[in-house]
Amino acid sequence: MKEHILFIIDGLPGGGAENVTLALAKGIQQRGYHVTLLSLSNKRDYEIPAGINYIVDADRGSGPLRKLTELSRRAASLDALLVELFAKVGQPKLVISNLHKTDRIVVRSKVLRANNVWHCIHGMFSRSYLGNKTGLSRWLKQRKMQHVYKHRKLITVSDAVGEDVVQQVGIKPTQLITIYNPFHIPEIKQRAAAANPFSGEDYVLHVGRFHQVKRHDRLLEAFALAQLPGKLVLIGQGEESVTKAITEKIAALQLQDKVILAGFQQNPLPAISGAKIVALSSDSEGLPTVLIEALICHTPIVSTQSPGGVAEIMTGELAPYMSAMNAQSLAEKLRLAWDNPPEIVPDMYRKFDYEHIIDKYLSLIKRP
């Protein structure tokens, strides 16, 4: 029987962490392991790679106490499913739990207590979970997070995320390692060669979910200030309130003829490859996938120097293209990249190579 590897995630909507999880599952399955991908939600915008055992344990709770009992109820449901799964395919040699909501359920699992469980932290917790809280509310949230991850084994997707977990959130793990997200360079280049829906346009591109932390408002203001002879393409989807705020901002800046709202795209790589610039304007980023994909496509990148992994990507000749956390600075970097783009070379993205990252994950397997 093949050795079993289990990934758990709270759903597969169109996001970066979800895409990374699928890439890891695919890479490990291709190394000869039996890989199960367990989703805790029916949400799925991605195709499941061939050979992956994909199962769903969606929440079926209802009634007025649904929220109060959610974590314990869902952990019990997870355990019932895992007992059945392990009887069929064996105990997993490695379990990777992804995203905070998943982690809160996984740590309550009785079945997983004896397993080799690692929690993968994809973002800056101090920003995404504590950034909008103050006083007692912040303290309570921080204590809850410390409780979830205390004495756990953690993977962080950048050194900056690891430092944030320990220094800003105060989490005390038993083990903490950085493993960058994997990028299958030949496959990315192949997928990028497909038809580009924006062919014939000169454009700045942003790829990312519509969420407050992505700061589309800052990007739109910067784009208006930069007055570039091209368009701004926004690929993504998200919360209705954020989508509404974006459309209102476009109208307020009178950019209706300059901004294309392209929605979610299963394969944004042709658009990335064809862009004049790929830009990020976020308040924080764990390890922004789109910047690395852009480098692999040899597309210039611009980003705010947000807390997180951006500074671990934009080193050396790319450093001048990082902006301060305001629209004026971001506009200046957009103009710099438009007029004087950097030369992109393989050394800029080699450390994110797929096979190297898969090796690091497989090194976490416990051997007898």
N, C-alpha and C positions, 0 to 999 in steps of 0.2 A: 504493500500500500504506500502511495506517495505521502511524503510529509505534508502536514496540513498547516496552512497559514491563514489567519482570520483577520480581515479588516472590518471595522464597525464604524459607521458614519450616520449622522442623523437625517440624511437625505441627499439627493443628487440634483439639486437645482443648478443653474448655470453659474457656478462660481469657481474660483481658482483652487481652493482647497479640495473641492470635489474632483476637479480635473486631475490634480496631482495624485489623489488617492487611486483613481482609475489607472493612471499611468504606472504607479507602483504595483498595483495588483496585476496588471498585464505583464510587466517586466518579470515579476517573481514567478508567475505562472509559466512563462516561457523558459524559465530556468528548470522546469520539471517538478514544481511543487503543485499540490492541490490547493487552490486559492478560493476561499469563500469571501464574498463581499456582502455583508449584512447591513441593510439600510433600515433605519428606524422610521422611515416615512415613505409614502408612495410618490413623493416628488422626484421626478427624474427628467432632466433635459438632455442627458448624454446617452449615447449608445453604450451598452455593456460589451467590453471586449470578448471575443470568442474564447471559450475555455474557462471562463470565470463562473463559479457557482454563485449566482446572484439570488439572494432571498430578502424578503421584506417582513419586518415586524412592526407594522404601523399601529399607532395608538388607537384603541377602540373604546377608550374611556368616555363616559358621558355623565351628565348630572351636575348638580351645584358644587359638589366636592371634587370635581375632576382635576382642577389645578392643584389642590392641596395634596391629593394622593398620587399625582402623576409620576413622580420619580420612583416611589416604592412599587407602584402598580406596574410600571413599565419594566423595572428591573426583574420583577417576578415573571412577567411575560417573556422577557429576554431569556431568563434561565430555563423556562420550559422549552423554548425553541432550541437552546444550546444543548440540552440533554439529548434531544432527538438528533440534532446535527452531529454531535460527537460520537454517538452510537453508530452512525453511518460512515463517517469519514475519519474518525479518530480525533484524539485530543490535539489541539494546535500546538506546534512548536513555538509559535510567535503570534501574539495578538496586538494589533495596532488600532487604538481608539482615536478617532479624529473629531475634533471640534468640541467645544465646551459642553454643549447640551448632551452630546453623546457621553462625554466623560462623567457627567453627573449621574447618569444611569449606570454606566459600566462599573463605577466604584461601588455601587450597591449590589452588584451581581454576586451571589454566593457561588455559582458554578465557576466563575472566572478567578476566584481567590487563589487557587493553587496554580494558575497559569502564568506564563511569561508575558505579562501585559505591559505595553508601553503606550503612553499618551502623547500624541503628536500635537504640538502647539503651533498653530499656523499664523498667529497674529500677535499684536502688541496688546496684552490684556489690560495694561494700565490705561490705555487709550480707549479700546473698544468696549470694555466693561466698567471701567472706573472713571473714564474721562468726563462724563456728564453728571457725576455724583459728588456730593460734598458732605462734610460733617458726619452725622450718625449713619446716614444712608450709605455713604462710601465705606465707612468702617465695617458695617454689617456685611456688605457685598464682598469686601476684601477678606473678611473672616471666613465667609462661605467658600470662597475660592481657595483659600489656604487649606481649608479642611478637605476639599476634594482632592488636592494634589499632594498633600503632606505624605511623605515617605513613599511616593510613587516614582516610577521610572519615566522620565520625560525626554522626548525628542523635540528640539526646537529647530525651525527652518532657517534660522540665521543666528549668529552670535548675539546680535542685538536683541532678538526675542528672548534668548536665554538670560541675558543680563536683566531684561525687563521683568521676567518672571521672578527672579530671585531678589533683585534690588528694589524694584518698585512695588511689586505685589507682596513680597515677603514670603513666597512659597519655599518650603524646604524639602526638596525631593531627595530620594535615596541615590538616584543617578540622573545626570543631565548631560545630554550630548547634542551637538549641532550636526544635523544632516541636511544639506541643501536639497531643494526640490529637484527631481530628475527631469532631464530634457533629452529626448531621443533626437539627436541632431540630424541624422539623415532623414528620419521620418518627418520632422518639422519642415525641412527644406522641400521634401516631396509634396507635402500637403500645402505648402505655401505656393507651389507652382500651379495650383488650380485657378480657375477663372476668378478674377477680382471684380466684384460688383461695382467698384468705384473706379475702374480703369478709365483713363482719360482725364481724371480730375487730379489737381494738386491739392493735397489735404493733410491736415494734422489729424491724428487719430487718437482717440481714447477708448480703451476696452476695459470694462469693469461694471460690476453691478451698480445699480442706482441706489446708493446708500449715502447717508450723511458724511461718513468718514472719507469718501472718495472726493468730496468737495468739488462737484461739478460747477458750483457757483464761482469758485475761484478760477477754474479753467476758462469758463465763459468770459469772465471779466478780463483775464489775461489775453485771451484771444482777441477780444474787442480792442484792447490797448495796443496789441502787437501790429494790428492792421496789415496782416499778411495777405499776399495776392492768391489766396486759396481758401478752401473750406475747412470746417471742423466736422469730423464724423464721430459720432458717439455710438459705440456698439455696447449694448447691455440692456438690462431690464431690472426692475426692482419694485420697491414699495411704491404704492400709488401716490402717497403724499410727496415723496421725493421726485417722482416723475412729474407731478404737477408743478413742483417748485422749479424744476429744470425748464419746463416749457414756458413758465411765467418769466423766468430770468432771460431766456432767449428773446422773448417779446420786449421786455424792458430795455434790453441792450440793442434792440432793432437788428437782430441777427437772423431773422427768419429765413433770409435768402442765403445765409452763409453756413448754417448748421444743419447737418443731416442726422436725424434720429433713426438709426438703423435697426434698433431692436436687438434681441439676442441672436447670435449666429453660431451654429454648431462648429463651424471652422472659420475663425476670424483671421487665420494666417495669411491668406491671399491679400486681405486688406492691410495687414501689418506689413507685408512685404512691399506693397505698392505705395505706402505712405511716405510723405516727405519727412515726417517726424511722428514718433509715438510719444505721447505726453501723459504724465501722471501729475495729479494735483492734490494728492491725499494728505490727510492729517497724520496718518500712520500706515505702514505697510509691513507685513511680516517678511516676505520675500516675494516681491511682485513678479509674477510669472510673465506678464506681458513685456516687461523690460528685457528679460532674458530672451524671450522669443523674438523680440525685435532685433536684438544683437545677432542672433543666429541667422536672421533674414537680412542682416547687414543694413538695417534701418536705423538712422540716428534716433537717440532718445533724449528726452528732457523730463526732469522730475523735480518736485519739491524735495528738499533734503529732510524728509519726514522721519520721525523716529521709526526705527526698524531696519530692514535689510537693504534699503536703497543704496546706502553708502558702501555696502559690501559688493555691490554690482558696479556702481559708477566710480571706479577707481582710476588712477592714472590720467590718461587723456580724456576720459569721460567726466572727470570731476568738475570741470568748468561749466558743465551743462546742468548742474544741480542749482536750484533756485532757493532763495529764502521762502518762508511760509506766507507769502503775500502775492497778490495778483501782479503788482508792478514788476517785481523781480522775476516772476514766472514769464511775463511778457518779454522781458529782456532776453531771457534764455531761449525762448521760442524764436525770437528774431535772430539770435546768434546761430542757432542750429539750422535755421532756414537759409541764412546767408553763408555760413561757414560750418558746414556739417563735419563732424569728426570722421576719420577713417576707421571703419570697424574691422577688426582683425580677430582670428580665431582665439587668440590668447585671452580675449575679453570674456569668453563664455565657456572655455574648456573645463573649468572646475565644476560645472553643472552637468557634465556628461552623464547620461543615463546609466550606462553599465557600471561606472564608478559608484554612483549613488545606490544602485541595487545591491552591489557588494557590501556597502555599509549597512544596509538594512538586514541583509542575510547574516551579517556578523553578530547580530543580536540574538540569533537562535541559540537556545541552550542545548549543549551537547551532553550526553551521558558521561 
